[in-house]
Amino acid sequence: MIPNKVKFLGHEYGVMQVPANDLEGGNGEAWLKKCQIKIDRDLPESRKEAVLIHEILELIDAHFELELPHQKIETLEECLYVILKETGLLVFPVDGGKL
């Protein structure tokens, strides 16, 4: 289950599951200044988890000005998702605990 908030570098980010037409394209969006993450609510749960990881990677990229190409962020997302899921380490606290 996707949490409704996560902590990123000491800031609380709201995680909203929204209709696809509320997104500017893709399956999710992350807003560093607004402290928001939006995910397409109609995705399967496993896809939502992967999208949340992707959007957190986007926040890391933006915050630290890494300027990673989007393809590299997608690669990191898929690799991290598989590793975390298959090892049982992918656990999102329902109460929106620290991530």
N, C-alpha and C positions, 0 to 999 in steps of 0.2 A: 504494500500500500504506500502510495506517495504521501509524504508529509505535507502539511499546509504551510510549513515554514522551515527554513534551515538557517544555520549560522554560518557566515562566510567572513573570515578575518574579523571577527568580533561584531559584525553587523547582522541583524536579523532580516532575512529575505523572505517575503511572502511567496509562496508557491501556489499558483492558481491553475486550475484545470479549466480551460475555456474552449468554446467552439472553435473549430479550425478557421472560420472566417474572421475571428478576432485576432488572428495572428497575421503577421506581414509576410507569410510564406513559410514553408517548412513545418516542422512538428513542434517547435518551441522557440522561445525568445528569452533572453536575459538582459536586464537593464541594471547596469552598475549604479547609476545615480539614483534610480527610483527604488533600488533594493527589491526588485521583483523578478520572478521567473514565471513564465507562462508556458503551459504544456497543453497540447491538443487533448481534450478530454475523451475523444472517441478512439484513441489508440488502445491497443491491448496493454495490459498492465506491464508486461516485460518491456515493451517499447517505451512506455512512459518512464520506467526506471532508467533505461539507456538514454533517453532524451534529457532527464534530469542530470545525469552525469555529464552529458554533452554541454548543457548550459552552464554547469559549474566550471567546466574546462574553458568555456567562452569567457566567464567572469575572471578566471585566473589569467587568461591571455590578455584581456583588456586592462585589468588592474596592474599587472606587471609589465605591460607594453611589450609582450613577447613577439607580437606580430606573426603568429603562426598561421600558415595557410589553412584554409578551412578543411582541406583534405587531411591534413595532419591531425586536426582536432577530431575529425570523424574516426580516424584510425585509432587514436588514443581512447576515444569513447568505446569503441567496439572491444578493444583489448582489455581495458579496465573492467568493462561490464562482464565479459566472459570470465575473467580471473576472479572477480569478486563474487559473482553468482555461483560459479562452480565450486568455490571453496567455502561457501556459506558466509562470507564476510559482507555481503551486500544486505545490510539491514537498515532500513529507514525507520527511525523512531516515529511512532504515530503522533507523539506530542510535539514533533518538530524540534527535537533535540539537536545538539551540535553536530555538524557534518564537516 
